[in-house]
Amino acid sequence: QYFEDETAHIGYTSYKVLGSKWASKLSDNQFMNDKADASFLVIEIIVRNNDKKPRTIPPFTLQDENGSLYETSSKGWAVDGHIGPLESLNPEVQKSGFIVFDVPKNHSYKLKISGGYWSGKHAFVTIKPK
């Protein structure tokens, strides 16, 4: 169990959640600004590949207090600096950016982070949106 601003080393990947916030829109561009089905939860994160070969950034999921799982929103591409599915990192390279979920506000959430597709290791980061 980790919290925002803590670095988590899981398998061959490191993560640090810098912060999170609720957002009513993802872009100031009216043509790129899709509406949320529930509410947008934007998480700022740093992901680092600690391995000796390129690795794909594992998918992110949120888990609420009831154990329900939520995938990232396909609308997240509208955020400048969005970390999308199937992005990869070379060895010893880190990327900072944003992941976006479209979820109800009336739950508490933990971000599930993974050591990678084949590591079998994972952990959770408690999210406290502003």
N, C-alpha and C positions, 0 to 999 in steps of 0.2 A: 504494500500500500504506500503510495507516494502522494505528495501534494504539489500544487502549483509552485513553481520556482525551485523545485528539487530536480536533480539529474538522476534519471533511472537508467541503469545499464542492464539490458535484457538481451541475452544471447549475443549476437554480433552487432547490436544496434543500441545507441543511446538516445534518450529523449529528455527534453526539458520543456514543460508547458510554461510559457511566459505569462499567460493570462487568458481570460475568456470573458465574453460579453454577449448579451442579447442584442440582436440587431433587427430593425424593422425592414431594412433594405441592404442589399449587398453591393450596390454600385450607385454612383451619382449619375450615371448615364441612364436616361429613361428607357433606352432601347434594350439595355442589358439587365434591367432591374425586374426580375421575376418576383412575384409575391410568395411568401412562405405559406405552406399548407397549415403549419402550426406557428412556430416561431423559429427564427434563425439563431442558432448558437454558434458563434465564431470563436474558435480556439487558436491562439497563436502558439506555435510550437517550433522547436529546433529538433531535427532528426540527424543523427550522425552514424555513418557506416564505420565500424571499428574493425572490419574484416580485412583480409588481404586480397579480396577480389570484389568486383562490382556486385551490388545487391539491390534488389527491388525493395522499395519502401513497402512494408506490409500494410494491408488495409486497416483502417481505424474503425472501431465501433464504440458506441456509448452503451452503458448499462445503467438502468435506473434502480431505485431501491427495491423494486419488485422482481428484479432479474430480467426484465424485458430488454432486448437488444435493439439498437438503432444503427443503421448504416449512414455513411456520409451522404449529404445531399448532392444530387446531380446538378443542382443550381449553383454550387460553390465556385464553378469556373469564373463567375462574374467578379469574384474578389481578386483584387490585385495582389499577387504573391500567393495564390492558391496552390496547395500541394495536392495534386490529383492522383488518381489511381494509376498504378503501374509505372510510376516514376522510379528511376534508379539512381543510386549514388555510387561513385567510385570509392576505392579504399581511402579511409581517413578524410573523407569529404563530408561536410555537414550542410544542411539546407534549413533555412528558417522560412516560415511562411504560415499559412492559415489553412485550417480544415473547417468545414461547415457542416452542421447538422440541422435538420428541420424537425424540431421536437416540441412537445408541450412544455410550457414553463412550470407547470405544477408538480415537477418531480425533482429529486436530487440525482445527480449523474456522476458516474465515474468513467473516465476514458480508458478503454482497454488498449494497452500497448503490447506489441509482440516482438519477440526476439528474431523473428523472420519466419518465412514460409515453412522451413524445415526444422526449426529449433524446438518447437513444442513448448517454448517458455513464453509466459505472458505475465503482466502485472496490471495494476489499476492506478490511475491518478485521479484523486478527488477534484472535481471541477467546482469552482465557486464563481459563477458569472457575476459581473458587475451590471 
